[in-house]
Amino acid sequence: MTTTDRTSGQAADHAAALRAAGLRVTGPRLATLEVVERRPHADAETVAHAVRERLGTVSRQAVYDVLHALTDAELLRRVLVDGRRSRYELHRHDNHHHLVCRSCGRLEDVPCAVGAAPCLIPHDDLGFDVEVADVVYRGLCSACRERG
């Protein structure tokens, strides 16, 4: 399979996902999904820059609006790791968690903590029907630990 074949296949998959979510298929939406697929855990500014490079005329605000719409439609998942910057990944509905390095900011996916989703059941759910547990483990990655 060539790169062109793979790219057009991904675009078709993204177009189908947009339609299934009840969203119109637009250039900015397709480009945003493609950028996030190629650069998982990119922040909004990085995604906006890459989409503008690809499409040329789309505004930064338009890309931010697309990120919000795709997150609301559960096509993207927003990951908050430092309370200030959102990072984005394709929403795979697999309830995985994240490791983040407190020094360099490296972000990695890790499988569910224990068992099936939602992985972590609170001691008292206060009447909630828990569906997802978002966990971010913080520490030092091996490269930062070696740098000392």
C-alpha positions in Angstrom: 0.0 0.0 0.0 1.4 3.4 -1.0 1.4 6.5 1.2 -1.2 8.0 -1.0 -3.5 5.0 -0.7 -3.1 5.0 3.1 -3.8 8.8 3.3 -7.0 8.5 1.2 -8.1 5.5 3.2 -7.6 7.5 6.4 -9.5 10.4 5.0 -12.4 8.1 4.1 -12.4 6.7 7.6 -12.4 10.2 9.1 -15.2 11.3 6.7 -17.3 8.2 7.8 -16.6 9.0 11.4 -17.7 12.6 11.0 -20.9 11.5 9.2 -21.7 8.9 11.9 -21.3 11.7 14.5 -23.8 13.8 12.6 -21.2 16.3 11.6 -20.6 17.8 8.1 -17.4 16.6 6.4 -15.3 19.8 5.9 -11.7 20.4 5.0 -10.8 21.8 8.4 -12.4 18.8 10.2 -10.7 16.3 8.0 -7.4 18.0 8.3 -7.7 18.3 12.1 -8.4 14.6 12.5 -5.5 13.7 10.2 -3.1 15.9 12.1 -4.1 14.5 15.5 -3.8 11.0 14.1 -0.3 11.7 13.0 0.7 13.7 16.1 -1.1 12.2 19.1 -0.9 14.3 22.2 -0.2 17.6 20.3 -1.5 20.7 21.9 -4.1 23.0 20.3 -1.5 25.4 18.9 0.5 22.7 17.3 -2.6 21.2 15.7 -3.7 24.7 14.5 -0.3 25.4 13.0 -0.2 22.0 11.1 -3.8 22.4 9.9 -3.0 26.0 8.6 0.1 24.6 6.8 -2.1 22.0 5.2 -5.0 24.2 4.2 -3.6 27.7 4.1 -6.6 29.8 4.8 -8.1 28.5 7.9 -8.0 30.7 11.0 -6.6 29.6 14.3 -10.0 30.2 15.9 -11.6 28.0 13.3 -9.3 25.2 14.2 -9.9 25.7 17.9 -13.7 25.5 17.2 -13.1 22.3 15.2 -11.2 20.8 18.1 -14.0 21.6 20.5 -16.7 20.2 18.1 -14.7 17.0 17.5 -14.1 16.6 21.2 -17.8 17.1 22.0 -18.7 14.5 19.3 -16.2 12.1 21.0 -14.0 11.8 17.9 -11.2 13.4 19.7 -10.2 13.1 23.4 -8.8 16.1 25.2 -6.1 15.3 27.7 -5.3 17.8 30.4 -1.9 17.2 31.9 -0.8 20.4 33.5 -4.0 22.4 34.0 -3.1 24.9 31.3 -2.7 23.2 28.0 -5.0 20.7 26.4 -3.5 18.0 24.3 -5.5 15.9 21.8 -5.7 12.4 20.6 -8.1 10.3 18.5 -10.8 9.0 20.9 -10.5 5.3 20.7 -13.0 4.6 23.5 -10.5 2.3 25.2 -10.2 4.2 28.5 -6.4 4.2 28.5 -4.5 6.4 30.9 -1.4 8.6 30.5 2.1 9.0 31.9 3.5 12.6 31.9 7.1 13.6 32.6 7.1 16.6 35.0 10.4 17.8 33.5 10.2 17.5 29.7 6.4 17.1 29.3 6.6 13.8 27.4 3.2 12.1 27.4 2.7 8.4 26.8 -0.4 6.2 26.7 -0.6 3.3 29.2 -3.3 0.6 29.5 -6.1 0.7 31.9 -4.9 0.5 35.5 -6.8 -2.7 36.6 -9.4 -4.7 34.8 -12.1 -3.5 32.5 -13.3 0.1 32.1 -13.7 2.3 34.1 -10.7 0.7 35.9 -10.9 2.6 39.1 -14.1 2.4 41.1 -14.4 5.1 43.8 -14.9 4.0 47.3 -18.2 5.9 47.4 -19.7 6.7 44.0 -22.3 9.0 45.5 -25.0 7.5 43.3 -23.1 8.1 40.0 -22.9 5.5 37.3 -19.2 5.7 36.7 -18.3 5.3 33.0 -14.7 6.5 32.7 -11.7 7.0 34.9 -9.2 9.5 33.7 -5.8 8.9 35.3 -2.6 10.9 34.7 0.5 9.4 36.3 3.2 12.1 36.9 6.9 11.6 37.4 10.2 11.6 35.5 10.8 9.8 32.3 13.9 7.7 31.9 15.7 10.3 29.8 15.2 13.1 32.3 16.1 10.8 35.2 19.4 9.9 33.4 20.2 13.6 32.8 19.9 13.9 36.6 
